[in-house]
Amino acid sequence: MSRPASGGNAVLNLGVLAVVVAVLCLLPMMTTPYYVRVVTGVALWAGIALSWNVICGYAGYISFGHVAFFGIGAYTTAILMQPNHGWNFWATLPVAAVVAGAVAALVGWPALRLKGAYFAIATWALAEAIRQLTTVLGFTGGSRGLTTPIRLNDNFFFYTMLGAAAIAYAVCYLLLERSRFGFQVKAVRDNEIAARAQGINTTMVKIWAFVLSAVIPAVLGGINAYWITFINPASVLNTLITDQLVVMVLVGGLGHIWGPALGATAMFLLDEQMRVSYGETTAYIIIVGALVMAVVLFLPDGLVSLARRARRMRLVRQLLGRARDDIAPRRTDSVTEEASP
């Protein structure tokens, strides 16, 4: 497992996030509804990719069933907004977060005692179990799914999704990069026995990390359910969602707070461009496979390592320039004039 990059200066990182959000807030005034929906999708995937990075990149546990929490959030919002319940949309989001967090705590208590592939299989089984339950239970709509009230306002969902993703990144940055809890999570990931010897309650640290990684996709799943107006097990509990999260985080940078945002942006825009240019073809799968191979071979730390590599290259050029000047000092104009007859 690669070690995450340093979070850098807290004020600077949060300032960059604030500037990016401020610029994006002006986007609906400067572009068409199509691009507004595209950026809404980027914000959605950046947020749920962040949640997978929390449990894998920071806690060191590979989850193959993270889509379960996305589906729990989507179904919680959709069920509570049905006419027989009539809940307000905003009121459903905290409930979705609590339900997903409770499921994560209950499942995590025994599952986080497992290691490696065993934990991955356990999370995959959780996602499959929830998908099967939603298919047969009556209040989930079964295989027919559920519809939510229609709200024809792209800007509303744009700002809601963007705000939720920005809050998720700010909270995760403060918790995982600038707090005692974040150091404990990394210590448990790097060496659980040593962390326990230092007095860290490793079980509770892992459970809280798992709960944090579950709450984020639950809230975003609830927003997505209201946005797309229709959900069923195949759309919000599809294992392909987890697969896409894995690819996005690996491409962006595993274990880095901004890696999921970069990976989600790159992969979602690539997917959208392929869809517009070539329609539903298998070319996208080939390109994604080639891209992942290239990242693994040449950028094992993901796209976030490009900035560090650029800084290293500038330093190397500076050092080479100084060494060249030491060996063969540059001729100045005065030296040239003295040497001339």
Buried (B, 14 or more C-beta within 10 A) or exposed (E): BEEBBEBEEEEEBBEEBEEBBEEBBEBBEEEEEEEBBBBBBBBBBBBBBBBBBBBBBBBBBBBBBBBBBBBBBBBBBBBBBBEEEEBEBEEBBBBBBEBBBEBBBEBBBEBBEBEEEEBBBBBBBBBBEBBEEBBEEEEBBBEEBBBBEEEEEBEEBBBBBBBBBBBBBBBBBBBBBBEEBBBBBBBBBEEBEEBBEEEBEBBEBBBBBBBBBBBBBBBBBBBBBBBBBBBBBEBBBBBEBBEBBBBBBBBBBBBBBBBBBBBBBBBBBBBBEBEEEEEEEEEBEEEBEEBBEEBEEEBEBBBBBEEEEEEEEEEEEEEEEEEEEEEEEEEEEEEEEEEEE
